[in-house]
Amino acid sequence: TVLTALLDEIRRLGVHTAFGQRVTHVECTGDGFAIRTPHTTWHAAQLVLATGGLSLPKTGSDGSGYGLAQSLGHTLVPTTPALAPLLLEGDFHTPLSGIAHDVELTIRAAGQKPVRLAGAMLWTHFGISGPVVLNVSGLWHRARLEGLEVSVTANLLPGDDFQRAEQWLLSAAAARPRASLSTALAERLPARVAEAVLRRLGIAAHVPLAHLAREDRRRLVAALLEWPLPVRDSRGYKYAEVTAGGVPLSEVDPRTMASRVCPGLYLVGEILDVDGRIGGFNFQWAWSSAMVAGTAIARHAEGAADATDDSAARVGPS
């Protein structure tokens, strides 16, 4: 729907498009740019790189724009997938595939302050996904890229600390001493997840709350608050919704998106080192940065036309 709207507007404005012509090289000629394809060479006074990143290559974005930007003098912040599902070691997640529930994820990278994010998590056959996982994935990749030891844990009782979680179990035992442990846990998290946690800890699911040993209760609470998620990788650029990294923002003028190192060049969208959390923010960045660049180019063209008119007036006949 979005693509159709954009193409309809292009046609309405009479914009010329050349599909199926892959740009292989861009050269600054002094008075503009030469844009080469296997079939022809285009010339332009100004150029916009809106090539996207490496994510979702089925859309046609393969990261080739980064090389074009570098050839024109720009540097790159190393890229990683972001907003990508995560792959887990082991098999704990496999029987839970399809279950979604709220959690609080904590990502810890050596030497850095832990980052905590809350939201919905989806267990899958390969590991975990869902909004909160996608938001954490870029942080995990960046830490690994920097060579840091990194771990991810899930608080399966989001909002609770150890004292509150233990008190909840104690209060439940006082109110319903004959209720089974699995029944009590199912009030706070999906029953299959509760059963899987108890099975992994070796705690009987059917034990009455009143008979739950103190040691087991405290071991259970600690596990629920920091359940380890042994991430081994993400599903990569093929499934990542955005690419983190790219041309540093310091190399463009934020008022116009114009390059600070190559006059006449503009960079917009994902080719720049901008990535936001899930929720449409990356789409918004692409459209907003393009709007800024387009407006700046239009104003520049108007200024050039005015200058030409003024020059003609000065040198014309009296």
C-alpha positions in Angstrom: 0.0 0.0 0.0 2.8 2.4 0.9 4.8 1.5 -2.2 1.8 2.0 -4.4 1.1 5.4 -2.9 4.7 6.5 -3.5 4.7 5.3 -7.1 1.4 6.9 -7.8 2.8 10.3 -6.6 5.9 9.8 -8.7 3.8 9.3 -11.8 1.5 12.2 -10.9 4.5 14.5 -10.7 6.1 13.2 -13.9 9.2 12.0 -12.3 11.5 9.9 -14.6 12.4 6.5 -13.2 14.8 3.9 -14.5 14.2 0.5 -13.0 16.4 -2.6 -13.5 19.6 -0.5 -13.8 22.0 -1.3 -11.0 24.4 1.5 -10.1 27.9 0.1 -10.1 29.9 3.2 -9.6 29.4 6.9 -8.6 32.1 9.5 -9.3 32.2 13.2 -8.4 33.0 15.1 -11.5 33.6 18.6 -10.0 30.3 20.0 -11.3 28.2 17.1 -10.2 28.1 13.3 -10.4 28.5 10.5 -13.0 26.3 7.6 -12.0 27.4 4.5 -13.9 25.3 1.3 -14.6 26.2 -1.6 -16.9 24.1 0.0 -19.6 24.7 3.8 -19.4 26.1 6.7 -17.4 23.8 9.3 -15.8 24.9 12.8 -14.9 23.4 14.9 -12.1 24.2 18.1 -10.3 23.0 16.6 -7.0 22.7 13.0 -5.8 20.7 11.3 -3.0 21.8 7.9 -1.6 18.7 6.2 -0.4 19.9 2.7 -0.8 18.9 1.3 2.6 21.0 -1.2 4.5 21.7 -4.9 4.5 18.4 -6.0 6.2 15.6 -7.8 4.4 17.5 -8.3 1.1 14.4 -9.6 -0.6 13.3 -6.0 -0.8 16.3 -5.2 -3.0 18.5 -3.7 -0.3 21.9 -5.4 -0.2 24.2 -2.8 1.4 25.8 -1.7 -1.9 25.1 1.9 -1.0 27.7 1.7 1.8 30.4 1.2 -0.8 29.1 4.1 -2.9 29.2 6.3 0.2 32.8 5.3 1.0 33.9 5.9 -2.6 32.7 9.5 -2.2 34.7 10.0 1.0 32.4 8.8 3.8 33.4 6.5 6.6 31.2 3.7 8.1 30.2 2.6 11.6 30.4 -1.2 11.4 27.0 -2.6 10.6 25.0 -5.3 12.4 21.5 -6.7 12.2 18.9 -5.1 14.5 15.3 -5.8 15.2 16.0 -9.5 14.5 14.7 -12.7 16.2 17.3 -14.4 18.4 18.5 -18.0 18.2 19.0 -19.9 21.4 21.3 -22.8 22.4 19.7 -26.0 23.8 16.1 -27.2 23.5 14.2 -25.5 26.4 12.4 -23.2 23.9 11.3 -25.9 21.4 8.2 -27.2 23.1 7.1 -23.7 24.0 6.9 -22.5 20.4 4.0 -20.2 19.8 3.6 -19.0 23.4 3.8 -15.3 24.0 3.8 -13.5 27.3 5.2 -10.3 28.9 8.8 -10.4 30.3 11.6 -8.0 31.3 14.8 -8.8 29.5 18.2 -7.8 30.8 21.2 -7.6 28.6 24.6 -7.5 30.3 27.8 -6.7 28.4 31.2 -6.8 30.1 32.1 -3.4 31.5 28.8 -1.8 30.6 25.7 -0.9 32.6 23.0 -3.5 32.2 20.1 -2.6 29.9 16.5 -3.6 30.8 13.6 -3.7 28.4 10.1 -4.9 29.0 7.5 -6.1 26.6 6.0 -9.2 24.9 8.3 -12.2 24.1 7.4 -15.0 21.7 8.9 -18.5 22.1 9.7 -20.1 18.7 11.1 -23.3 17.4 14.5 -21.6 16.9 14.6 -19.4 20.0 12.7 -16.2 20.8 11.1 -13.3 19.0 8.5 -10.6 19.8 8.8 -6.9 20.3 11.1 -6.9 23.3 13.4 -9.5 21.8 13.7 -7.5 18.6 14.6 -4.4 20.5 17.3 -6.2 22.4 18.9 -7.9 19.4 20.8 -4.9 18.2 22.4 -4.4 21.6 23.5 -8.0 21.7 25.0 -7.8 18.2 26.8 -4.5 19.0 28.4 -6.0 22.2 29.5 -9.1 20.2 31.0 -6.9 17.5 33.0 -5.1 20.1 34.3 -8.4 21.4 32.4 -8.2 24.7 31.1 -11.1 26.8 27.3 -10.6 26.7 24.4 -12.4 28.4 20.6 -12.1 28.2 18.2 -13.1 31.0 14.4 -12.9 31.3 12.4 -11.8 34.3 9.3 -14.0 33.9 7.5 -12.0 36.6 8.0 -8.5 35.2 7.9 -5.8 37.7 8.8 -8.1 40.7 12.0 -8.3 42.6 13.0 -11.2 44.8 11.2 -10.0 47.9 7.9 -9.3 46.1 8.0 -12.6 44.2 8.8 -14.7 47.3 6.1 -12.9 49.3 3.6 -13.7 46.5 4.3 -17.4 46.8 4.1 -17.3 50.6 0.8 -15.4 50.5 -0.6 -17.9 48.0 0.5 -20.8 50.3 -1.2 -19.2 53.3 -4.4 -18.6 51.3 -4.5 -21.9 49.5 -2.2 -24.3 51.1 -3.4 -27.3 49.1 -3.1 -25.7 45.7 -0.4 -27.1 43.5 2.7 -25.1 42.7 2.0 -25.3 39.0 -1.5 -23.9 39.5 -0.2 -21.0 41.4 2.5 -20.2 38.8 -0.1 -20.4 36.0 -1.7 -17.3 37.5 1.4 -15.3 36.6 2.7 -16.9 33.4 1.6 -19.4 30.8 1.0 -22.9 32.2 3.4 -24.6 29.7 6.1 -22.1 30.6 5.6 -22.7 34.3 5.7 -26.5 33.8 8.9 -26.2 31.7 10.6 -24.1 34.3 9.7 -26.5 37.1 10.8 -29.5 35.1 14.2 -27.9 34.3 14.7 -27.0 38.0 13.7 -30.5 39.1 10.9 -29.2 41.3 7.6 -31.2 41.3 4.8 -29.3 39.6 2.1 -31.0 41.7 3.6 -30.3 45.1 1.1 -28.4 47.4 2.2 -24.8 48.1 2.2 -25.6 51.8 4.8 -28.4 51.3 7.2 -26.4 49.1 10.6 -26.5 50.8 12.1 -23.1 51.5 15.2 -24.0 49.5 13.1 -24.9 46.5 11.0 -21.8 46.8 13.9 -19.5 46.9 15.6 -21.3 44.0 12.4 -21.1 42.0 12.0 -17.3 42.6 15.7 -16.7 41.7 15.2 -18.6 38.4 11.9 -16.9 37.5 13.5 -13.5 38.0 16.7 -14.3 35.9 15.9 -17.1 33.5 18.9 -17.5 31.3 18.4 -17.1 27.6 21.6 -18.6 25.9 21.7 -16.5 22.8 24.0 -17.9 20.1 23.1 -15.6 17.3 20.2 -13.8 15.6 18.4 -14.8 12.4 20.6 -12.3 10.6 20.0 -9.7 7.9 17.5 -11.9 6.1 15.0 -11.5 8.9 16.3 -8.2 10.6 13.9 -5.3 10.2 16.7 -2.8 10.2 20.5 -2.4 9.9 22.4 -0.8 12.7 25.5 1.2 11.8 26.3 3.0 8.6 27.5 6.5 7.7 28.0 8.5 10.9 25.5 11.3 11.5 28.5 13.7 12.1 29.2 13.5 8.4 25.8 15.0 7.3 24.1 18.3 8.0 21.0 17.4 10.0 19.2 20.5 8.6 19.4 19.3 5.0 20.8 15.8 5.1 23.6 17.1 2.9 27.0 15.4 3.1 29.7 17.4 4.9 32.5 15.7 2.9 31.1 15.7 -0.7 29.2 18.8 -2.0 26.0 18.0 -3.8 25.5 14.6 -2.1 22.7 13.8 0.3 22.2 10.7 2.4 18.8 9.5 3.8 17.3 6.6 5.7 19.0 3.4 6.7 22.3 4.1 5.0 23.0 6.4 8.0 23.9 5.2 11.5 20.3 5.4 12.8 18.2 2.6 14.1 15.2 2.8 16.4 13.1 0.4 18.4 10.2 -1.4 16.8 7.0 0.5 16.2 7.4 2.4 13.0 10.3 4.6 14.1 12.6 3.4 11.3 10.0 4.0 8.6 9.5 7.4 10.1 13.2 8.1 10.0 13.4 7.1 6.3 10.5 9.3 5.3 11.4 12.3 7.4 15.1 12.3 6.4 14.0 12.0 2.7 11.6 14.9 3.2 14.3 17.1 4.7 16.7 16.2 1.8 14.1 16.7 -0.9 13.1 20.1 0.5 16.7 21.2 0.7 17.3 20.2 -2.9 14.2 22.0 -4.1 15.3 25.2 -2.3 18.8 24.8 -3.8 17.3 24.4 -7.3 15.1 27.5 -6.8 18.1 29.5 -5.6 20.1 28.4 -8.7 17.3 29.4 -11.0 16.9 32.8 -9.3 20.7 33.4 -9.7 20.5 32.5 -13.4 17.6 34.9 -13.9 19.5 37.7 -12.1 22.6 37.1 -14.2 20.7 37.2 -17.4 19.1 40.5 -16.4 22.5 42.0 -15.7 24.1 41.0 -19.0 21.1 41.4 -21.3 20.5 44.3 -23.6 19.3 47.6 -22.1 
